[in-house]
Amino acid sequence: MTHSAPRTPPRAAIIGGGPAGLMAAEVLARSGVRVELYDAMPSVGRKFLLAGVGGMNITHSEAKPAFLGRYGARQGEIARLLTEFDADALRAWIHELGIDTFVGTSGRVFPSDMKAAPLLRAWLKRLRELGVQIHTRQRWLGWTADGALRLATPAGETAVQADATLLALGGASWARLGSDGAWAPLLQARGIEIAPLQASNCGFEVTGWSALLRDKFAGAPLKNVSLRLDDEAPRQGEFVLTAGGVEGSLVYALSARIRERINQQGSATVYLDLLPQRPLATLQTALGKPRGSHSLAKHLHRQVGIDGVKAALLRELATADSFADPARLAAALKALPLTLVRPRPLDEAISTAGGVPFEALDPGLMLRQLPGVFCAGEMLDWEAPTGGYLLTACFASGRAAGLGMLEWLQTE
């Protein structure tokens, strides 16, 4: 009687230890694939950990149509990824790790302790138990002539053979945490077209603040305000004045549209409502009251509560004749034009737009021109605002790529 030798499990190489890479590793390891994960940094999940410093916003609880709308031009592609792993599935997966979650007043979803580190520790423990091998300080350099993965290690360059490879290398923001975009020319050299990498969820610069505004109010928050671009519905929230412009969650929510307008026209004008809760007619009536011996600054403070950084910004941006006419001044309070001329540098951005187009990938996220090579996470060409949308899509794309790799390995 003859006995066949035990079948050697297929080997998958994952380049990048962020949420997408780790999720793909879990999918593969659960199905018996031998998984080797490589990351250039001394430890994995560094950007994930830093994103959770101010409170780990893991996903969002809003209804699915609104949720998908956050992905703009790529919502169709992201919707497909979220079909099998949406925000609810992500929360259930976190609960399986022993981490509770809760929904904040804004609809954002957080781990119960608001921290990223316990979640990552529990996840890495699970991956180790599944047999995933994690190698740090190993930077991907491309491919050898025979198709092996080139890796720079502390001991020198080495080559790794794999039956399937996932690239989950992040975008090009926060290079100090490993996402430096160095993968783009390596893929372009293999004939893969890359959409230009651009800043997303970023601050923007103005032509220049006055010395008074810059020196006295840089770093000051503007709270309970709204912004709009053109005649779009305004978004309400807060942002911060910087020495050269503006940044913060309200600006980030509009960053994609602002960036594209700058790309097209050289600048973008947004309209700031300093008092979104107060109707225009109410402000006109209040400001039309006699001010007697009071200064205009005192009158603004007494009648409509404008002072501090809001008053300074009004002085900076409103036309001189607005201050002579209560109706014009009220209109300026409701639609103060702010012209932005460029985004802050890419490495300062929270996330990245551009990357590997979905058109270059098959439904399993495999590169059509490089059979056996898959892509996931932020290096794909999509973007979303902060609020849990970025992480949700990264997790979902990693899971989809892991399933695509399983199908490829079974077929091959």
Secondary structure as GFF3:
##gff-version 3
##sequence-region A 1 412
A	DSSP	beta_strand	11	15	.	.	.	ID=ss1
A	DSSP	alpha_helix	19	30	.	.	.	ID=ss2
A	DSSP	beta_strand	34	38	.	.	.	ID=ss3
A	DSSP	alpha_helix	46	51	.	.	.	ID=ss4
A	DSSP	beta_strand	59	60	.	.	.	ID=ss5
A	DSSP	alpha_helix	64	69	.	.	.	ID=ss6
A	DSSP	three_ten_helix	72	74	.	.	.	ID=ss7
A	DSSP	alpha_helix	75	82	.	.	.	ID=ss8
A	DSSP	alpha_helix	87	96	.	.	.	ID=ss9
A	DSSP	beta_strand	101	103	.	.	.	ID=ss10
A	DSSP	beta_strand	108	111	.	.	.	ID=ss11
A	DSSP	alpha_helix	117	129	.	.	.	ID=ss12
A	DSSP	beta_strand	133	135	.	.	.	ID=ss13
A	DSSP	beta_strand	139	143	.	.	.	ID=ss14
A	DSSP	beta_strand	149	153	.	.	.	ID=ss15
A	DSSP	beta_strand	156	160	.	.	.	ID=ss16
A	DSSP	beta_strand	164	167	.	.	.	ID=ss17
A	DSSP	three_ten_helix	175	177	.	.	.	ID=ss18
A	DSSP	alpha_helix	183	188	.	.	.	ID=ss19
A	DSSP	beta_strand	195	200	.	.	.	ID=ss20
A	DSSP	beta_strand	204	205	.	.	.	ID=ss21
A	DSSP	alpha_helix	211	217	.	.	.	ID=ss22
A	DSSP	beta_strand	221	229	.	.	.	ID=ss23
A	DSSP	beta_strand	235	241	.	.	.	ID=ss24
A	DSSP	beta_strand	245	247	.	.	.	ID=ss25
A	DSSP	alpha_helix	249	253	.	.	.	ID=ss26
A	DSSP	alpha_helix	255	265	.	.	.	ID=ss27
A	DSSP	beta_strand	268	273	.	.	.	ID=ss28
A	DSSP	alpha_helix	280	287	.	.	.	ID=ss29
A	DSSP	alpha_helix	296	304	.	.	.	ID=ss30
A	DSSP	alpha_helix	308	317	.	.	.	ID=ss31
A	DSSP	three_ten_helix	320	324	.	.	.	ID=ss32
A	DSSP	alpha_helix	326	334	.	.	.	ID=ss33
A	DSSP	beta_strand	336	340	.	.	.	ID=ss34
A	DSSP	beta_strand	342	343	.	.	.	ID=ss35
A	DSSP	three_ten_helix	346	348	.	.	.	ID=ss36
A	DSSP	beta_strand	351	355	.	.	.	ID=ss37
A	DSSP	three_ten_helix	358	360	.	.	.	ID=ss38
A	DSSP	beta_strand	373	375	.	.	.	ID=ss39
A	DSSP	three_ten_helix	377	379	.	.	.	ID=ss40
A	DSSP	alpha_helix	389	411	.	.	.	ID=ss41
###
